[in-house]
Amino acid sequence: MSELLLRSGSWAEVTPASAGWSHLSFRVARAPFDGRADGEEVALVVLGGRCAVDADGERWELGGRTSVFDGMPWALYLPLGSSYRVEGDAEVAVCGARCERAREPVVVRPGDVEIEVRGAGNATRQINHIVKPEFPAERLLVVEVFTPSGNWSSYPPHKHDEDNPPGEVVLEETYYFRTRDPAAFAVQRLYSAPRGLDLTATVRDGDLLLVPFGYHTTAAAHGYDLYYLNALAGERRSMAAADDPSLAWIRDAWASLEPDPRVPLVTP
């Protein structure tokens, strides 16, 4: 458990070497800070505050929401080899994935982010698509998810650890959790019978879960909404996943349920 669930304050950065996988890196930094996309493409996602990013002779102004619960995200995609400086008063998630070819920088504004209301009943949640499969990147994918208090998310439990397109592709993934209050918590399950893993744990603000394999799902405790930022990377530009076959039936049951009226929790 200690290798996959990293507690707030106990971790600074995840790299392919530290995680034992091939592509994905992740960290959260408070501006001002410097960075370089050595061997990887990077997406800077402003969690809260405002900042300016200088990279390779260009400058972008980003941000505006006070916290992740106060509005839609700003993000900046920076290509392989970029050197950058982030200034201002902002908390920024740095999502990276190893890649082979440099592309063009892209600003993602709140109006560019597709909002998806997924599920129904108490499995309704909001997906904000920041770096989608259609985005001009090589491996990196980024979404943020808002789960109302008492609801289930990433449900039914699904996995993406076998290369079986178009139904499933292999993806490395991180879950970065945020809550409105330090007292809030959620319950996370990650399990894989073939690999002898069955982890069910309490997660709190600032915790980070690594998902190298296995089915996974999350439930927000009653009373507090939950946010998590997912960074993913793989060899294919797809987010295809396979549901736990014993629970896949729940998708058909949603047809008789209304979506939770609290969703979407945030809008442009």
C-alpha positions in Angstrom: 0.0 0.0 0.0 2.8 2.5 0.9 4.2 2.1 -2.7 0.9 3.0 -4.4 -0.8 5.4 -2.0 1.4 8.4 -1.2 0.2 10.5 1.7 0.0 14.3 1.7 3.3 15.7 2.9 5.2 12.5 2.2 5.8 12.9 -1.5 7.2 15.6 -3.7 7.3 14.1 -7.2 6.5 10.9 -9.0 8.7 9.9 -11.9 8.8 6.8 -14.2 11.8 5.6 -12.1 10.1 6.1 -8.7 6.8 4.6 -9.9 8.4 1.7 -11.7 6.6 2.4 -15.0 7.5 3.8 -18.4 6.0 7.2 -19.1 4.1 9.2 -16.5 5.4 11.9 -14.1 3.5 14.1 -11.7 4.1 16.8 -9.1 2.4 19.9 -7.5 4.3 23.1 -7.1 3.7 26.6 -5.7 4.8 29.5 -7.9 7.4 30.8 -8.4 9.2 27.8 -9.8 11.3 26.6 -12.8 11.1 23.5 -14.8 12.3 21.8 -17.9 10.5 19.2 -20.0 13.5 16.9 -20.4 12.5 13.9 -22.5 8.8 14.5 -21.9 5.8 16.6 -22.8 4.2 18.6 -19.9 0.8 20.0 -19.0 0.7 22.7 -16.4 -2.8 22.7 -14.7 -3.6 25.7 -12.5 -5.2 24.3 -9.3 -5.8 27.8 -7.8 -4.6 31.3 -8.2 -3.0 33.2 -11.1 0.4 32.8 -12.8 2.4 33.8 -15.8 4.5 31.1 -17.6 7.6 32.0 -19.7 8.8 29.3 -22.0 11.2 29.5 -24.9 10.6 33.2 -25.6 6.8 33.1 -25.2 4.7 34.2 -22.2 1.2 33.1 -21.2 -1.1 34.4 -18.4 -3.1 31.6 -16.7 -5.5 31.1 -13.9 -8.3 32.7 -12.1 -10.1 30.2 -9.9 -9.4 30.5 -6.2 -9.4 26.7 -5.7 -10.3 23.6 -7.8 -13.9 24.0 -6.5 -14.3 27.6 -7.7 -14.3 27.3 -11.5 -13.0 25.6 -14.6 -9.2 25.0 -15.1 -6.6 26.8 -17.1 -3.8 24.7 -18.5 -0.7 25.0 -20.7 0.7 22.2 -22.8 4.5 22.5 -23.3 6.4 20.3 -25.8 9.4 18.1 -25.4 12.5 20.1 -24.4 10.8 23.2 -23.1 12.4 25.3 -20.4 9.8 27.3 -18.4 9.4 29.7 -15.5 6.2 30.0 -13.5 5.7 33.2 -11.6 2.8 34.6 -9.6 0.6 33.3 -6.8 -0.7 29.9 -7.9 -0.6 26.2 -7.1 0.1 24.2 -10.3 0.0 20.5 -11.1 2.8 19.5 -13.5 1.7 16.4 -15.5 4.3 14.9 -17.7 4.8 11.9 -20.1 7.9 10.7 -21.9 7.7 11.3 -25.6 9.9 11.3 -28.7 8.7 14.3 -30.8 8.3 18.0 -29.9 5.0 19.6 -30.8 3.6 23.1 -30.4 2.6 24.7 -27.1 -1.2 25.0 -26.5 -3.1 27.1 -24.0 -6.3 25.4 -22.7 -8.8 28.0 -21.5 -11.8 27.3 -19.3 -14.1 27.6 -22.3 -12.0 25.0 -24.2 -12.6 22.3 -21.5 -15.3 19.8 -22.3 -17.7 19.1 -19.4 -19.1 15.6 -19.3 -21.8 14.5 -16.8 -21.2 10.8 -16.4 -23.3 8.2 -14.7 -26.7 8.6 -12.9 -28.2 8.5 -9.4 -25.5 8.4 -6.7 -22.9 7.4 -9.4 -23.1 10.8 -11.1 -19.9 12.8 -11.5 -18.5 15.6 -13.6 -15.5 15.0 -15.9 -13.5 18.0 -17.2 -11.6 16.9 -20.2 -8.4 19.0 -20.3 -6.0 17.0 -22.5 -8.2 14.6 -24.5 -7.2 11.8 -26.9 -7.9 14.2 -29.7 -5.5 16.8 -28.3 -2.2 17.2 -30.3 0.0 15.4 -27.7 1.9 12.2 -28.0 1.1 10.2 -24.8 -0.2 12.6 -22.1 -3.9 12.6 -21.1 -5.4 14.8 -18.3 -8.9 15.0 -16.8 -10.3 16.4 -13.6 -13.2 14.8 -11.8 -15.8 16.3 -9.4 -17.7 13.8 -7.3 -20.6 15.2 -5.1 -20.7 14.1 -1.5 -22.0 10.6 -1.0 -21.5 9.7 -4.7 -19.4 7.0 -6.4 -16.9 7.9 -9.1 -14.8 5.9 -11.5 -17.7 3.5 -11.3 -18.2 0.7 -12.3 -14.7 -0.2 -11.3 -12.6 -0.4 -14.5 -9.0 -1.1 -15.5 -6.6 -0.3 -18.3 -3.7 -2.7 -18.0 -4.2 -4.9 -21.1 -3.6 -3.9 -24.7 -6.9 -5.0 -26.3 -8.0 -2.0 -28.5 -10.5 -0.6 -29.0 -12.1 -1.9 -25.8 -9.0 -1.5 -23.5 -5.6 0.1 -23.7 -2.6 0.1 -21.3 -2.4 3.4 -19.3 -0.4 4.5 -16.3 -2.5 6.8 -14.1 -2.3 9.0 -11.0 -5.1 10.2 -8.8 -4.4 13.5 -7.0 -7.1 14.2 -4.4 -8.4 17.5 -3.1 -11.2 18.3 -0.7 -12.8 21.5 0.6 -12.0 20.7 4.3 -9.2 18.8 6.0 -11.9 16.7 7.8 -13.2 15.4 4.5 -12.2 12.0 3.1 -13.1 9.5 0.4 -12.7 5.7 0.1 -10.6 4.3 -2.7 -10.4 0.7 -3.9 -7.7 -0.7 -6.2 -7.7 -4.5 -6.9 -6.3 -7.1 -9.2 -6.8 -10.8 -8.5 -4.2 -12.0 -10.9 -1.6 -9.7 -9.2 -2.7 -10.4 -5.7 -3.8 -6.8 -4.9 -6.9 -5.7 -3.0 -6.4 -2.2 -1.5 -9.2 -0.3 0.2 -8.1 2.9 1.8 -9.2 6.2 3.2 -7.8 9.1 1.0 -7.6 12.7 2.0 -6.7 16.1 0.7 -3.3 16.1 -1.0 -2.9 12.3 -1.2 -1.7 10.7 -4.4 -2.7 7.2 -5.7 -0.6 5.4 -8.3 -2.5 3.1 -10.6 -0.1 0.9 -12.6 -2.8 -1.9 -13.0 -6.0 -3.2 -11.6 -9.7 -2.2 -11.3 -10.2 1.1 -9.4 -13.2 3.1 -8.0 -13.7 5.9 -5.5 -16.5 7.0 -3.2 -16.9 10.5 -1.6 -17.9 10.5 2.0 -21.2 12.1 2.8 -21.0 15.9 3.5 -18.0 16.8 1.4 -17.5 17.0 -2.4 -14.4 15.4 -3.8 -12.0 16.5 -6.5 -9.3 14.5 -8.2 -7.0 15.2 -11.1 -6.1 12.2 -13.3 -2.9 12.2 -15.4 -2.5 9.3 -17.7 0.0 8.1 -20.3 0.3 5.1 -22.6 1.4 4.0 -26.0 -2.0 4.7 -27.6 -4.1 8.0 -27.6 -7.1 6.4 -26.0 -8.8 6.3 -22.6 -10.5 2.9 -23.3 -11.0 0.8 -20.2 -12.5 -2.5 -19.3 -15.2 -2.7 -16.6 -15.1 -5.3 -13.9 -17.4 -7.9 -15.6 -19.2 -8.6 -12.3 -20.3 -5.0 -12.0 -20.6 -3.9 -15.7 -24.4 -4.4 -15.6 -24.8 -1.2 -13.6 -24.4 0.9 -16.8 -27.7 -0.5 -18.2 -29.4 0.3 -14.8 -28.5 4.0 -15.2 -31.1 4.3 -18.0 -33.9 4.2 -15.3 -32.2 6.8 -13.0 -31.9 10.6 -13.3 -28.5 12.2 -13.1 -27.7 13.9 -9.7 -29.0 17.5 -10.1 -25.9 18.8 -8.2 -23.8 18.0 -11.3 -22.1 19.8 -12.9 -20.5 21.2 -9.7 -18.5 23.8 -11.5 -19.1 25.6 -14.8 -17.4 28.2 -16.9 
